[in-house]
Structure formats: structure tokens, C-alpha cells
Amino acid sequence: MFASLQVIPLPEFMVNLLSPKAHFPSDSQYMYLSSDIGQSKVSLLKSFAYFCLFLCSLILINNEKRVKQVLTLMLIVGSLQGLYGILEILLGTEFSLIFNLPIAESATGSFVYRNHFANFIMLCLSAGTGLILASINNNQSMSGRDWTRAIVSSLLGNKALIRICLAIMVIALVMSRSRMGNSAFFIALTLVSIYALVVDRKRSKGLSILVVSMIIIDLVIVSSWFGLDKVQERLAETSLAKEGRDEVVIDASVIIADYPLMGTGGGSFYSVFPSYKKANVYPFYDQAHNDYLQMLIEYGLLGFSCLAAIVLLCFLVAVAVIKKRKNAMYKGAAFASLMAITGMLIHMSVDFPLQAPANASYFVVFLALALLSKFNLSAKPYSSKSGRMNHGH
């Protein structure tokens, strides 16, 4: 609604009421709320497409089989994307096979920007982790031998193919050299796993095996062979003195004060920011490198609040499903969604992953999966009064 309102010619008194500092005339009688009508119309079309994707996901992913198919598809796509990014680096090609762009030491896959690639891999890793969680054994009375057997089975048994895909994606994530991409994945995995361990006692041992195996195999062994030390070096060398993004945030924050309610229009950051940046910001920034800030600037407090409310609702629903629901597949989907949302919220604070259509589309599907894991069409929702699961759970 807000994106549509920004590109519709409005009477001058209404524009002055909603955005007093707006001065973007369309003709003698009407004005626009957006400072860049062309880009705002493009943003409107993209927003409408994401909304349709969200509705289609809610309607079509209506049973356990389809939930598993969607998570499996994300796992496969992420594995192929990661494998492509890895091979470009290991083969030493100078130009990418798809866009014919110069290849540096960082894996980018079919993406132009390595941080978008890392964010996409993080989302697909969330899907794969949810798939494994859905197949975890609930038995708590496991002996030491059972634990060893469970770990070996997790690494070499019928889940071996999923583990191989996860290992490929972890390698690709590390080889992207993305500081926040790697940090977001491991922080999200750790936080969501700890929460699941605390609230789901029946799966605590199985989940512990999953987390331990991922840390040992992926982080300690696999990642150390493919440049985890370089990511650590980039993190250690990070400083505000060398980064210009903090100055961009400071300068861009003034725009929010000038256009607090309705913003400057979707996609208008690159055309509005140059008039606000100070002399010490030399590069041209077409994105704010902070999705929270950019959404506030382009859509104002009203639009940002609506988007935040949707994400918060999906986050809380996923939290509740992990705690209350017993169906393994829906619990796995909730875990994947919660991990994806957490990782995305972390990464958004220092970059613009939602500006990549592929990443935004997958994120929208995860939001839908969070709701579907509780309010699916093939089974009745959890009944908190009885403390038991209804038929189909």
C-alpha cells in the first residue's frame, strides 16, 4: 500500500501533510511522494511479486511432503551454487562463466557481489539444517555406543548426501570471504540450536549430535582447508577507521528526519543520498549497506513498521513451533525458518542482502514456511489447552 501511494499523483495539501519536505511535482496541481518515480515503480512491481510469492507459498505448500520438497530444492540449489563458486576459485579462471566478470580470490557463484552469494548460501544452509533436524532420533536413553553410532550414521548413513551438500555450502561460504555472511550463519546456527536444546528435551541428544558434527566437520576440518583463516584475518583487520559504511549511516540518518513517515520512495536511495553525504564519503553508494536504514529512508516509519511486524510475527511463530509442536517435518521447517530469519536480520545490519531478488525471494519463502509450520492446511493447529497434539501432528 505504501509503495503504491508513493507513485500515485496526490493533491499538494495531502503531500504536505504526509511528507512536508517533499518537493517532487508531477504537474501544477499534483505531487508525488517519491523522489524517483521510475525506481519507485520498479520497487512497487518487485514488492508485488514478493507478495504474490508469499501468497503462493501459503497456498501451495500445504502438507509435509511439499514442505520437504521445498527445503530439498533449496538444499540442491544452494549446493549447485556453492559448487560453482568453489570450482571457479579452485580452477583459477580469470573470468566467471556466466557474467564474464573478473574473478578475485573470493567465491561469488553466479552473483556479482560476494556478500549476496554468502547470504544466499546461508539461507540454503538453513534449509539443509532443517531437513536433518526433521530426521533426528527422539530417543533420549542412548548409551555411549549409541551416541557413537548416531554420529557415524549422521555423517555416513542415509543422511550422508545432505551432509555432503552442507559441507559443500560451508566451503563455499568460507571461500566467499564474507565476514558477516560467515558470522551470521554460525551465530544463527548456535543461537537457534541452543534455544531448541533448551525447549525440546526429547530431541536434545539428537540435536546435540547434529550441532557437534557440523562444528567438527564443517568448521574445524573442512573450513580450515579452504581459507577460514582468511576470513578470520578480515574480521581481525576490520576497523571503523578503514570502513566508510559507518559514515554513510551517519549521513543517511538525516534523511529519515526529513522524511519520517512516508520516506523518499522505494529505490530512491541512490538519487537522494548524494545531496546528503559529506565530503569525507568519496565512493558512490547506490545502496546504504544497511537494509534497516535503507527501508526507513525509502518507506518511512509507517512502511518499515509494517514490514517489521510481518517478520516479527513469523519469527515468534517459528519460536512457538519449535517449543510446542511434535511433528518432525514442521519442527524442522520452523528451525530452518528461524535460523534463516535470524541470519538475515544479522546480515542486514551491515549490508543489503534483501536488495538481491534471489535472496529476497528465498527469505519470503522462509517467512511463509514459518507460518505454515504452525497453521498448515493439512492438519489442525496445536492445542495449548489440552497439551497434546491433534490428529496429523
C-alpha positions as CSV (number, residue, x, y, z in Angstrom):
1,M,0.0,0.0,0.0
2,F,2.8,2.4,0.9
3,A,4.7,1.6,-2.2
4,S,1.6,2.3,-4.3
5,L,0.9,5.6,-2.5
6,Q,4.4,6.8,-3.3
7,V,3.9,6.7,-7.1
8,I,0.3,8.0,-7.3
9,P,-0.1,11.7,-8.0
10,L,-1.6,13.3,-4.9
11,P,-3.0,16.8,-4.1
12,E,-0.4,19.1,-2.8
13,F,-2.1,19.5,0.6
14,M,-2.0,15.7,1.1
15,V,1.7,15.5,0.2
16,N,2.4,18.4,2.5
17,L,0.6,16.6,5.3
18,L,2.3,13.2,4.8
19,S,5.7,14.5,3.8
20,P,6.1,18.2,4.5
21,K,9.6,18.4,2.9
22,A,8.7,16.6,-0.3
23,H,9.1,18.8,-3.3
24,F,8.7,16.5,-6.3
25,P,6.0,18.0,-8.5
26,S,4.3,16.0,-11.2
27,D,2.3,18.9,-12.6
28,S,0.8,22.2,-11.5
29,Q,-1.9,20.5,-9.3
30,Y,-0.5,17.2,-8.1
31,M,2.7,16.0,-6.5
32,Y,4.4,12.6,-5.8
33,L,5.7,11.4,-2.5
34,S,8.6,9.6,-4.3
35,S,11.7,11.4,-5.3
36,D,12.4,8.9,-8.1
37,I,9.2,7.8,-9.8
38,G,10.9,5.3,-12.2
39,Q,12.7,3.4,-9.5
40,S,9.7,3.5,-7.2
41,K,7.6,1.9,-9.8
42,V,10.2,-0.8,-10.3
43,S,10.2,-1.3,-6.5
44,L,6.5,-1.5,-6.5
45,L,6.5,-4.3,-9.1
46,K,9.1,-6.2,-7.1
47,S,7.2,-5.8,-3.9
48,F,4.0,-7.1,-5.6
49,A,5.9,-10.1,-7.0
50,Y,7.3,-10.9,-3.5
51,F,3.7,-10.6,-2.1
52,C,2.4,-13.0,-4.7
53,L,5.2,-15.4,-3.9
54,F,4.3,-15.2,-0.3
55,L,0.6,-16.0,-1.0
56,C,1.5,-18.8,-3.5
57,S,3.8,-20.4,-0.8
58,L,1.0,-20.2,1.8
59,I,-1.5,-21.8,-0.6
60,L,0.6,-24.5,-2.3
61,I,2.9,-25.7,0.4
62,N,0.1,-27.3,2.3
63,N,1.4,-30.7,3.5
64,E,4.6,-32.3,4.9
65,K,5.6,-33.7,1.5
66,R,5.6,-30.3,-0.1
67,V,7.5,-28.7,2.9
68,K,10.2,-31.4,2.5
69,Q,10.3,-30.8,-1.3
70,V,10.8,-27.0,-0.9
71,L,13.6,-27.5,1.7
72,T,15.2,-30.1,-0.5
73,L,15.0,-27.9,-3.5
74,M,16.7,-25.1,-1.6
75,L,19.4,-27.5,-0.5
76,I,20.1,-28.7,-4.1
77,V,20.1,-25.1,-5.5
78,G,22.5,-24.0,-2.7
79,S,24.8,-26.9,-3.3
80,L,25.0,-26.3,-7.0
81,Q,25.5,-22.6,-6.4
82,G,28.2,-23.3,-3.9
83,L,29.9,-25.9,-6.1
84,Y,30.0,-23.5,-9.0
85,G,31.6,-20.8,-6.8
86,I,34.2,-23.2,-5.4
87,L,35.2,-24.5,-8.8
88,E,35.7,-21.0,-10.2
89,I,38.2,-20.4,-7.5
90,L,39.9,-23.8,-7.5
91,L,40.2,-23.8,-11.3
92,G,41.9,-20.4,-11.3
93,T,39.7,-19.0,-14.0
94,E,40.1,-15.2,-14.6
95,F,36.5,-14.5,-15.7
96,S,33.3,-16.0,-14.5
97,L,31.5,-18.4,-16.8
98,I,28.1,-16.7,-16.5
99,F,28.7,-12.9,-16.4
100,N,32.3,-12.9,-17.7
101,L,33.3,-10.8,-14.8
102,P,36.8,-10.7,-13.3
103,I,37.2,-13.3,-10.5
104,A,39.3,-12.3,-7.5
105,E,40.2,-14.6,-4.6
106,S,36.6,-14.7,-3.3
107,A,33.9,-17.0,-4.4
108,T,30.8,-15.3,-5.9
109,G,29.0,-18.1,-7.7
110,S,26.5,-16.7,-10.2
111,F,26.2,-13.5,-8.1
112,V,28.0,-10.2,-8.8
113,Y,28.5,-9.4,-5.1
114,R,30.2,-11.9,-2.8
115,N,28.1,-10.9,0.2
116,H,24.9,-11.6,-1.7
117,F,26.4,-15.0,-2.6
118,A,27.3,-15.7,1.1
119,N,23.8,-14.7,2.2
120,F,22.2,-17.0,-0.3
121,I,24.3,-19.9,0.8
122,M,23.4,-19.1,4.4
123,L,19.7,-19.4,3.6
124,C,20.2,-22.7,1.8
125,L,22.3,-24.0,4.7
126,S,19.3,-23.2,6.9
127,A,17.1,-25.3,4.7
128,G,19.5,-28.2,4.9
129,T,19.9,-28.0,8.6
130,G,16.1,-28.1,9.0
131,L,16.0,-31.2,6.8
132,I,18.4,-33.0,9.0
133,L,16.7,-31.9,12.2
134,A,13.4,-33.3,10.8
135,S,15.0,-36.8,10.7
136,I,16.7,-36.7,14.2
137,N,16.0,-39.7,16.5
138,N,14.0,-38.7,19.6
139,N,15.4,-41.4,21.8
140,Q,17.0,-40.0,24.9
141,S,18.2,-43.2,26.5
142,M,21.2,-43.6,24.3
143,S,24.4,-45.2,25.6
144,G,27.9,-44.1,24.7
145,R,27.9,-46.7,21.9
146,D,24.6,-45.4,20.6
147,W,26.0,-41.9,20.6
148,T,29.0,-43.0,18.5
149,R,26.7,-45.0,16.2
150,A,24.4,-42.0,15.8
151,I,27.3,-39.6,15.0
152,V,28.7,-42.0,12.4
153,S,25.2,-42.5,10.9
154,S,24.7,-38.8,10.7
155,L,27.9,-38.4,8.8
156,L,27.9,-41.6,6.7
157,G,24.4,-43.1,6.8
158,N,21.2,-42.2,4.9
159,K,21.8,-38.5,5.6
160,A,25.2,-38.6,4.1
161,L,24.0,-36.9,0.9
162,I,22.6,-34.0,2.9
163,R,25.8,-33.7,4.9
164,I,27.8,-33.6,1.8
165,C,25.7,-30.8,0.4
166,L,26.0,-28.9,3.7
167,A,29.8,-29.4,3.6
168,I,29.9,-28.0,0.0
169,M,28.0,-25.0,1.0
170,V,30.1,-24.3,4.1
171,I,33.2,-24.5,2.0
172,A,31.6,-22.0,-0.5
173,L,30.6,-19.7,2.4
174,V,34.1,-19.7,3.8
175,M,35.6,-19.1,0.3
176,S,33.3,-16.1,-0.2
177,R,35.5,-14.4,2.4
178,S,32.3,-12.6,3.6
179,R,32.8,-11.6,7.2
180,M,29.2,-11.0,8.2
181,G,28.0,-13.8,5.9
182,N,30.1,-16.4,7.9
183,S,29.3,-14.7,11.2
184,A,25.6,-14.6,10.5
185,F,25.5,-18.3,9.7
186,F,27.4,-19.6,12.7
187,I,25.7,-17.1,15.1
188,A,22.2,-18.1,13.8
189,L,23.0,-21.8,14.0
190,T,24.4,-21.5,17.5
191,L,21.6,-19.4,18.9
192,V,18.7,-21.4,17.3
193,S,20.3,-24.7,18.3
194,I,20.8,-23.6,21.9
195,Y,17.1,-22.5,22.0
196,A,16.0,-25.8,20.6
197,L,18.1,-27.7,23.0
198,V,16.6,-25.8,25.9
199,V,12.9,-26.1,25.0
200,D,12.9,-29.5,23.2
201,R,14.3,-32.1,25.7
202,K,13.1,-35.1,23.6
203,R,15.4,-34.1,20.7
204,S,18.2,-32.6,22.8
205,K,20.7,-35.5,22.2
206,G,19.9,-35.8,18.6
207,L,20.2,-32.1,18.1
208,S,23.5,-32.1,20.0
209,I,24.9,-34.7,17.6
210,L,23.9,-32.5,14.7
211,V,25.5,-29.4,16.1
212,V,28.6,-31.2,17.2
213,S,29.0,-32.9,13.8
214,M,28.6,-29.6,11.9
215,I,31.1,-27.8,14.1
216,I,33.7,-30.6,14.0
217,I,33.4,-31.5,10.3
218,D,32.4,-28.2,8.8
219,L,34.1,-25.5,10.9
220,V,37.2,-27.3,12.3
221,I,38.2,-29.6,9.4
222,V,36.6,-28.7,6.1
223,S,36.7,-24.9,6.6
224,S,40.3,-24.9,7.7
225,W,41.3,-26.4,4.4
226,F,39.6,-23.8,2.3
227,G,40.6,-20.5,3.8
228,L,38.8,-20.0,7.2
229,D,42.0,-18.2,8.3
230,K,41.5,-15.6,5.6
231,V,38.0,-14.8,6.9
232,Q,39.5,-14.6,10.4
233,E,42.1,-12.1,9.1
234,R,39.4,-10.0,7.5
235,L,37.5,-9.9,10.8
236,A,40.6,-9.0,12.8
237,E,41.5,-6.2,10.3
238,T,38.1,-4.7,10.4
239,S,38.1,-1.2,11.9
240,L,35.8,1.8,11.7
241,A,38.8,3.9,10.5
242,K,39.1,1.8,7.4
243,E,35.3,1.3,6.8
244,G,33.3,4.0,5.1
245,R,29.9,2.4,5.8
246,D,29.6,4.0,9.3
247,E,29.9,7.4,7.8
248,V,27.3,6.6,5.2
249,V,24.9,5.5,8.0
250,I,25.6,8.8,9.9
251,D,25.0,11.0,6.8
252,A,22.0,9.0,5.6
253,S,20.3,9.1,9.0
254,V,19.5,12.8,8.4
255,I,17.2,11.7,5.5
256,I,15.0,9.9,8.0
257,A,14.4,13.1,10.0
258,D,13.4,14.9,6.8
259,Y,11.0,12.2,5.5
260,P,9.9,10.3,8.7
261,L,6.5,8.9,7.8
262,M,6.4,8.0,4.1
263,G,10.1,8.1,3.1
264,T,11.6,9.2,-0.1
265,G,10.2,6.5,-2.3
266,G,11.2,2.9,-3.0
267,G,14.5,2.6,-4.8
268,S,15.3,6.2,-4.4
269,F,18.3,6.0,-2.0
270,Y,20.9,6.3,-4.7
271,S,19.4,9.5,-6.1
272,V,18.7,11.1,-2.7
273,F,21.8,10.3,-0.7
274,P,24.3,12.3,-2.8
275,S,22.8,15.6,-1.7
276,Y,23.2,14.5,2.0
277,K,26.6,12.9,2.0
278,K,29.6,14.9,3.3
279,A,32.9,15.4,1.6
280,N,34.6,12.6,3.5
281,V,32.4,9.9,1.8
282,Y,34.2,9.5,-1.5
283,P,32.8,6.4,-3.2
284,F,29.4,6.5,-4.9
285,Y,26.9,4.5,-2.8
286,D,23.8,3.2,-4.6
287,Q,22.8,1.2,-1.5
288,A,23.0,2.1,2.2
289,H,24.8,-1.2,3.1
290,N,22.3,-1.4,5.9
291,D,18.8,-2.7,4.9
292,Y,17.2,-1.3,8.1
293,L,18.4,2.2,7.3
294,Q,17.5,2.0,3.6
295,M,14.0,0.7,4.3
296,L,13.4,3.6,6.8
297,I,14.7,6.1,4.3
298,E,12.7,4.8,1.3
299,Y,9.5,3.7,3.0
300,G,9.4,5.8,6.2
301,L,8.4,4.7,9.7
302,L,5.0,3.5,8.5
303,G,6.2,1.2,5.8
304,F,9.1,-0.1,7.8
305,S,6.8,-0.8,10.8
306,C,4.5,-3.0,8.6
307,L,7.4,-5.0,7.2
308,A,9.0,-5.4,10.7
309,A,5.6,-6.6,12.1
310,I,5.4,-9.3,9.4
311,V,8.9,-10.6,10.1
312,L,8.4,-10.4,13.9
313,L,5.2,-12.4,13.6
314,C,6.9,-15.2,11.5
315,F,9.8,-15.2,14.0
316,L,7.6,-15.6,17.0
317,V,5.5,-18.3,15.3
318,A,8.7,-20.3,14.5
319,V,9.8,-19.9,18.1
320,A,6.5,-21.3,19.3
321,V,6.5,-24.2,16.9
322,I,10.0,-25.4,18.0
323,K,8.8,-25.3,21.6
324,K,5.3,-26.9,21.2
325,R,4.8,-28.9,18.1
326,K,5.8,-32.5,17.8
327,N,5.6,-33.1,14.1
328,A,9.2,-33.7,12.9
329,M,8.9,-32.1,9.5
330,Y,7.1,-29.0,10.6
331,K,9.5,-28.6,13.5
332,G,12.4,-28.9,11.1
333,A,10.8,-26.3,8.8
334,A,10.4,-23.9,11.8
335,F,14.0,-24.5,12.8
336,A,15.1,-23.7,9.2
337,S,12.9,-20.6,9.1
338,L,14.1,-19.3,12.5
339,M,17.7,-19.8,11.5
340,A,17.2,-18.1,8.2
341,I,15.4,-15.1,9.8
342,T,18.0,-14.7,12.5
343,G,20.9,-14.9,10.0
344,M,19.2,-12.4,7.7
345,L,18.4,-10.0,10.5
346,I,22.1,-10.1,11.5
347,H,23.4,-9.7,7.9
348,M,21.0,-6.8,7.2
349,S,22.7,-4.7,9.8
350,V,25.9,-4.2,7.8
351,D,24.8,-4.9,4.2
352,F,21.9,-5.1,1.7
353,P,21.1,-8.8,1.1
354,L,17.4,-8.1,0.6
355,Q,18.2,-6.0,-2.5
356,A,19.2,-9.2,-4.3
357,P,16.0,-10.7,-5.8
358,A,17.1,-14.3,-5.3
359,N,17.9,-13.7,-1.6
360,A,14.7,-11.8,-1.0
361,S,12.6,-14.5,-2.7
362,Y,14.1,-17.3,-0.6
363,F,13.6,-15.1,2.6
364,V,9.9,-14.6,1.7
365,V,9.5,-18.4,1.3
366,F,11.1,-18.9,4.7
367,L,8.6,-16.4,6.2
368,A,5.8,-18.4,4.7
369,L,7.3,-21.7,6.0
370,A,7.3,-20.3,9.5
371,L,3.6,-19.7,9.3
372,L,2.9,-23.0,7.6
373,S,4.8,-24.9,10.2
374,K,2.0,-23.9,12.6
375,F,-1.0,-23.0,10.5
376,N,-0.8,-25.6,7.8
377,L,-3.8,-26.7,5.7
378,S,-3.4,-30.4,6.1
379,A,-3.6,-30.6,9.9
380,K,-5.2,-28.7,12.8
381,P,-3.0,-26.3,14.7
382,Y,-1.5,-27.1,18.1
383,S,-4.0,-27.1,21.0
384,S,-2.4,-25.4,24.0
385,K,-5.4,-26.2,26.3
386,S,-5.1,-30.0,26.0
387,G,-1.3,-30.0,25.9
388,R,-1.5,-32.7,23.3
389,M,-1.2,-32.8,19.5
390,N,-4.3,-33.1,17.4
391,H,-4.6,-35.7,14.6
392,G,-2.0,-35.0,11.9
393,H,0.7,-33.7,14.2
